[in-house]
Amino acid sequence: MSYCSAIENMVEDKKALHKAYHDKLYGFPIYDDNELFCRLVLEINQAGLSWETILKKESTFRKAYDNFNIDLVAAYAEVDRERLLGDAGIIRNRLKVNAAIENARAIQQLQKEYGSFEKWLAHHHPKSKEEWVKLFKKTFKFTGGEIVNEFLMSIGYLPGAHSPTCEIYKNVLKTNPMWLKTA
């Protein structure tokens, strides 16, 4: 079976962690708003760090952020910010913690206007990477070009998560007709 070169060239002790994400999640569509929020928070927290660091901490992120329940995170107060900043199981960066809370609130507004975060994304699809970045910077906190690109690739809104020769690429195409519009 042929995989993306990043997976094929990875040392064995790292391969299992990355391969599980690569084979089951990366590039596949997400329809649940809380899971979309989760992916956005994880991508924001990856900035300046390795994706491996984030994958290793995903379960502690889920616990710290109430399983990425948008309504719960949007209601976080200062005590919650301090709790998160003291949690060694996540990335303790004030800007990233604040972005998670503010972005949950932004998603609540999108839900009111569009019915869901997923419908807001679908409403704006397709866009170029540059158009998406502009829209995200206007809508969310801590969303630069690389974060937006990785977030959108990871949920299937931009192509590039897998090389066309990767066996998983075929699975993504089967489950994600949006790629046919952008690939």
Secondary structure as UniProt FT lines:
FT   HELIX           5..8
FT   HELIX           12..24
FT   TURN            25..27
FT   HELIX           33..46
FT   TURN            47..48
FT   HELIX           51..64
FT   HELIX           66..68
FT   HELIX           70..74
FT   HELIX           78..85
FT   TURN            88..89
FT   HELIX           94..114
FT   HELIX           117..124
FT   HELIX           129..139
FT   HELIX           145..154
FT   TURN            155..156
FT   TURN            164..165
FT   HELIX           167..175
FT   HELIX           178..182
//
